[in-house]
């Protein structure tokens, strides 16, 4: 039997039929560790070894996401399954000085891959941004070997901009106008 988690209305960004997208809290450290733990999750992110403990997960929440919420009013957001109240990954925006713009990103535990969740969550983020944020364009970058992530990027309506190499990876850059 699953119990539904109580979510503060203040922290909810948006919802879909299956998902609640909300700000992360310090109480999400275990979930952040859990969805980052499988090796396959970070294979193409450049984040291998960044979340090896609950302390690392808490540091990511406090020093990256909560800081970005305070500084920019947005960041990566928790994706919660409505049915169970479980945080299964993240989606959302990141101010990216290297791009001189905003990047969309997503990461989910492998148990939730192949179910359309990444597409559903990020389309909801785009809808939210069109109504509530002053964004004109959003970038998405993906390692070219990450075929499944490229499929998501294309389902989001993002168009190819360029390909380049960084840290030994071939990276494809996409963008969408909001």
C-alpha positions, 0 to 999 in steps of 0.5 A, a space after each residue: 500500500 502506498 501513501 500519498 505524500 503531502 506536497 505544499 501548494 507553494 512548491 508545485 510548479 505544474 502538474 500533468 495527469 501522472 506527475 507533479 513537478 515541484 521544487 526540490 527540498 532538503 527532504 528529497 536527498 534520499 530520492 536524489 541519491 536513488 535516481 542518480 545511483 544507477 550507473 546508466 543514469 549518468 553515462 552521458 551526463 558528465 556527472 559520474 561520481 557527483 552523487 555517491 552518498 546522501 551527503 552529495 545528494 543534499 549538497 546538490 539540493 542545497 548548493 545548486 537547485 535551492 541556490 538557483 531557485 533563489 537566484 533565478 526563480 527556476 532550476 531543476 525541479 523534482 518529478 513526483 509520481 502522483 500515484 505513489 508520491 515518489 520522486 523519480 527524477 528531475 526536469 526543468 531549466 538551468 541558467 547556463 552562462 556557457 550558452 548565454 541562455 537557458 538549458 532544459 534538462 531531465 534525469 530519471 531512474 531507469 525504472 521509469 525510462 521508456 514510459 513517456 515521462 521525460 517527454 510529458 514532464 518537459 512539455 509541461 515545463 515548456 507550457 509553464 515557461 510560456 505562461 510564467 517565465 520570460 524565456 524566448 528560447 531554450 537549449 537542449 544538449 545531448 551526447 550524440 550516442 544517447 539516442 533515447 534522449 535525442 528522441 525526447 529532445 525531438 518530441 519536445 519540438 527542439 531543432 538541431 543547431 550544431 554539433 561539437 566536441 567537449 570532454 571527449 563527447 560529441 554533443 548535439 545542441 538543439 533549441 526551441 523558441 517559446 
